[in-house]
Amino acid sequence: MKLKTIYASLKKDLSFIETELEQTVDAHHPVLRDASNHLLKAGGKRIRPVFVLLSGKFGNYNLPLMKNVAVALELIHMASLVHDDVIDDAEMRRGAKTIKAKWDNRVAMYTGDYIFARAIELVTELNDPTANRILSHAILEMSVGEIEQIRDQFNWDQNVRDYFRRIKRKTALLISTSCELGAVAAGASKQEQLHLKQFGYYVGMSYQITDDILDYTGTVKQLGKPAGGDLLQGNITLPVLYAMNQKNEKKKIMDVFSEELHASQEQVDQVLSIVKLSGGIEHSRQISDRYLQKAFYELEQLPASSARTSLKQIAEYIGKRKH
Amino acid sequence: MLQSRLSHSYLLRFIDFPVIDEEKLYVFYGMLEQAKLEHKRKQDTLLSIMLVQIALDTHDLISLEEIDNEGDRKNRQLTVLAGDYFSSMYYHLLSKWEDNELIRTLSEAIQEINEAKMSFYQTEYSTIEPVFDNLKEIESILVRKVAEHYGLTNWKSFGSHYFYMNRLLTERKQGIIQSGTFMLQKIASTLLSVKGAKLSTNQASKAKIVLDSYIAYAKKEMDQLLQQHSELHQLFQERFEYNWGMKGIQEKKMAEEG
């Protein structure tokens, strides 16, 4: 099933959120406004607002209130992408030039900081200490996760536990927070808040593992860039970690990279083959699927509803997506 | 306490320890002394405000140039992340105190500051006056918002001016060490139509003369403000004279000239 079909039940509300997103980043300074809009117009799955809204359906769904959380979560995601592009020195994102490429690093930093602050201000509209506590914890952990990702680049001694902790902070936490805050804003019961939070965490883990698999298996058309981009940057993900745990494979991989810190595309292609032959892709798919099953279990603890069905469909889509 | 919060072992392997602006710390401390907050809360509030300032200052350090070595690349990456980390800490700290209102005030301040910074960075001014007005705006926003938040009207104009003065002198001091700070470049590009990052000795000297004239004018205004507010006069006159007095400037100029 396509994401668009799953989103159909939320079409009207999502269109409202889209308008709100545009209005929220309507800065006074034209460059700040254009840069913020530039990323917004490039699109995206809007998965975080969707999780906020669907989780809100388990309580008293009030769109004017929910929108503050939905828009804030997407803005936080956007702000982190703007800064990530400076970190990665990236030229393209979602088929469009990055802010740092279209303008420069300084414009990207100011835009990211502006969007981030705007998001926090929106959450204060709820006037709910719990919402601030949950979100601030997630943001702090995310930033620690990003620092650790840089620290762990080209660190061949890291283990699977390091990887899971990193992707939890990098991706799963914000998705988990989207679900939890949606439930909190709508006043869902504590038990429902907890199940939705856990659901988001498991989906987030599955999402990131799938993303990391796609970096090995995706085509240029699907990814918008050649496969192996993570390896090129020294990001060691589950498929390669699995391969390195197999007899002789670690040595082969280390031989390819030898002493060089930066790999060539040819070296990366060699490692891609080793990883594929080791069964690393298949293993990672199984782990991703295991997280999905855990996510489904959390959903089953919630009352049956069309929102629950939609959450399940999105989780399935995430696990099977090709881009 | 602030230093321990800013210490992240991995970050500090690659980036310099963040500069804590003591003048700002002193002003915010003085303000919060009058804000009737319980001791621990006052400490955390001061810490949060300083974290906002340090996060913003850290992101100003991001370079624009192409990078061709691993050390500089790591430094840039971690400077971005350090700013984000300090920023997330202020939010986390105030959330613990359930201080929704101050979180809102500070997030509004950050937005306004980034608007003003973008204006300073992107606008090609035809005269020099708006360059300094823009700089004053950047320096004023945080202290003004905090003063408004706690109803400390006396501190609004004083704090704004004190921070502006502080910034002008910091620029002047940096300009002595390395010709061509961002501010000097902006003055040069406005007055002398200079493009590019490097200034010649002659261009830097001309820019410094303009900067000095604004410092002299700001000093006069500062003296007037201190005369108007006797309670602030007591707190700041000595510090002001010691750190930034015109005598100090003269000495710096002499040292620079040789």
Interface residues (C-beta under 8 A of the other chain):
Chain A: A27 H28 H29 V31 L32 S80 H83 V86 I87 D89 D104 N105 R106 V107 M109 Y110 T111 D113 Y114 F116 A117 R118 I120 E121 T124 N127 D128 P129 N132 R133 L135 S136 H137 I139 L140 M142 S143 V144 E146 I147 E148 I150 R151 L261
Chain B: H8 Y10 L11 A55 L56 H59 D60 I62 S63 L64 I67 E70 R73 K74 R76 Q77 L78 V80 L81 G83 D84 Y85 S87 S88 M89 Y91 H92 L94 S95 K96 E98 N100 E101 I103 R104 S107 E108 I110 Q111 N114 E115 K117 M118 S119 Y121 Q122
